[in-house]
Every structure is written in C-alpha cells, then in structure tokens.
Amino acid sequence: MDELVAVVRGAFHRVQVAWDAGDLAKVQEAMTPEAYEAMRVALEQLVRQGGIYRHFEFQPAAVAITKAWRENARELFHARLTATLRDYVVDDFSGEMASWGWLEPVHVVEEWTFVREAGGLWRVAAVAQVSPPGISPGPPARSPAKTRPLRSYPGRNPRGCAS
C-alpha cells in the first residue's frame, strides 16, 4: 500500500503543478485519455474566460487507498486524498489577481482513480471532488467576511471532473 500512496502523492503534485502552469501536456502520459480530456477542456474554458486558476500552499495531508481490484489484465485502485490549499484566479490579460478562492487554507477531499495494464505505469483515470463540492463558501468555520466565490466558471470543479 505504501507504493500506491506514493503514486497518489506524486500524481497529485504533478497534476497540480501542470494545472497551475496552464500546461497539462506535461502530465498527459500520466493520465488516461478521458481524464486528460476532462481536465484539458476545463482549463481551456477558464483560459477563454480570461482567468488562470492558481494554487499555493497545496499539500496532500492524507491518502487512503479505499479499493483495489483487477479487471482482466488491468489493475485499478481508488484513493481518497485530503489536501490543504489556498487558491486564487489570475486575470490572464492583466496578470493581476482577479479573485481569491479561499483566503485561509481549506481542506479539500478528492477521490482519485488509477489504472494500469499489468506491470505498466499507473495513470490517473478520474478525479472527483468530494468536498467542498463545486462552488462552495468553504467550511462552516470560515468567516463569511473572508469568503469569496471559489470558481469563476459554473458547474465545474477546478479540474473539470464531476463534483
């Protein structure tokens, strides 16, 4: 299980860095075509709206492997990842900060699914945000005065996967 936890932590970091750089091609080989396409479309949509979604102080705090199984020659596993992060949107045209997502660190829970052909490399097959879902004011403990909208585009979480 330690190997799988290391896979999740590494993938989380690589995907986050690629997303923040606006260059998912850096992680395309580490993702299934479907997962890559979902994230690529979400990133393109945000860029078309003139914003670049950035994170800072992101750190996966806990990773739990929740299920592992085989389907013929493929191996799969689900992992529940809890991360702490702060985020903001940068206006692509002016380079200025357009909005803050959360001024204080927030805990995010995501479900990641990985797949590999027997003996091959693990690839991200899906990412689903569990909490906070989609557009959220953040945890209840947060002061409303410090809360601003998390997402600048409706109906999508930061990586374009189902909320």
Secondary structure, 3 states (H helix, E strand, C coil): CHHHHHHHHHHHHHHHHHHHHCCHHHHHHHECHHHHHHHHHHHHHHHHCCEEEEEEEEEEEEEEEEEEEEECCEEEEEEEEEEEEEEEEEECCCCCEEEEEEEEEEEEEEEEEEEEECCCCCEEEEEEEEECCCCCCCCCCCCHHHECCCCCCCCCCCCCCCC
